[in-house]
Amino acid sequence: MGDPELTVRAATRRDLSGIAVTMAEAFFDDPAMTWLLPDDSSRMRRLRLFFRTQLRHEALRRGGVELARAGDRLVGAALWLPPGHSHPGAGQQLAGLPGLVRAFGRRLGTASVMGSAQIRAHPRERHWYLFAIGVHPDAQGSGVGGALLRSRLERCDSAGIPAYLESSKTTNVPLYEHFGFEVTGALALPEGAPPLPTMWRDPRSPH
């Protein structure tokens, strides 16, 4: 028996809970999330709340969420936001606030500092924004992240639209560079925060 077939498809609201759990598993040891949520004992629960809130009130509404399955198992997801919707409007912010309060608790102010830094650094040019991409720890190194990136970036190339992201793990920078992203700077965060490089990708010719 070979490895289960890896497939990537668009996510729906029925996938919300599964994606939130998978993303929480993927980001448990992420430097940015460890800085935002330093308590190991509550981080997993809070990450699930955070991703559920972001998916429900922002990402799934925009139609840019994709998930990867190995056979019938959800192993990863990419939360893309389309051009013109890189950050939530006032209505989405208000609707999502209770979930963010539950997720971050007394660390909500720190999370707001990071959010503000993301907004300040964000490019003005029209682009797709990779808000987050995560692979379940058991499936890391098996090509899941590459398959998720390839799926959206091929459409970016076909439409002639750039892409942008912040890499919360510096060790992931070479992967993004392999797919055509280039480091453009870093988020301006307080002392003690991990480095978060910003990366930009011009569309490639589909030929």
BELGIUR-V375248 format. One record per pair of residues at least 12 apart in sequence whose ideal C-beta (glycine too) atoms are under 6 Angstrom apart, sorted by sequence separation. I is the first residue (numbers start at 1). J is the second residue. D is the distance in Angstrom with one decimal. If there is no record, write none. Layout:
I/J/D
I/J/D
This chain:
66/78/5.1
185/198/4.9
65/79/5.4
183/197/4.9
184/198/5.0
133/148/5.8
28/44/5.9
64/80/3.5
183/199/5.6
184/200/4.9
64/81/5.8
64/82/5.4
181/199/4.0
182/200/5.9
62/81/5.5
24/44/5.5
27/47/5.7
59/79/4.5
62/82/5.4
181/201/4.4
180/201/4.7
24/47/3.7
62/85/5.2
176/199/5.4
24/48/4.4
173/197/6.0
20/48/5.1
23/51/4.4
128/156/5.6
168/196/5.8
58/88/5.1
149/179/5.2
166/196/4.8
167/197/5.0
20/51/4.2
20/52/4.4
87/119/5.8
166/198/5.4
128/161/6.0
58/92/5.5
165/199/5.3
57/92/5.2
127/162/4.3
128/163/4.8
129/164/5.4
130/165/3.9
86/122/5.8
127/163/5.9
164/200/5.4
127/164/4.9
57/95/5.0
163/201/4.5
16/55/5.2
57/96/3.9
162/201/6.0
162/202/5.4
123/164/5.6
162/203/6.0
161/203/6.0
53/96/5.0
83/126/4.4
86/129/4.4
160/203/5.0
83/127/6.0
53/99/3.1
157/203/4.9
13/60/5.8
53/100/5.8
156/203/5.5
157/204/4.9
80/128/5.5
81/129/4.5
158/206/5.5
157/206/5.2
80/130/5.7
81/131/5.5
15/67/5.9
22/74/5.4
79/131/4.5
49/102/5.2
50/103/4.0
79/132/4.6
11/65/4.0
49/103/3.9
22/77/6.0
78/133/4.4
10/66/5.8
11/67/4.9
18/74/4.8
46/103/4.9
8/66/5.7
19/77/4.7
76/135/4.0
8/68/5.0
75/136/5.0
7/69/5.2
6/70/5.4
75/139/3.9
4/70/4.3
121/187/5.5
4/71/3.1
76/144/4.2
75/144/5.3
78/148/4.2
117/187/4.4
36/107/5.8
117/188/5.4
76/148/5.8
80/152/5.5
117/189/5.5
36/110/5.9
36/111/5.5
68/144/5.0
121/198/5.4
68/147/5.8
68/148/5.5
66/151/5.7
27/134/5.7
26/134/3.0
26/135/5.6
23/134/4.5
25/136/5.3
22/136/5.3
32/168/3.9
30/168/5.3
8/147/5.3
6/147/5.8
8/151/4.6
35/193/5.5
35/194/5.7
32/194/5.8
31/194/3.7
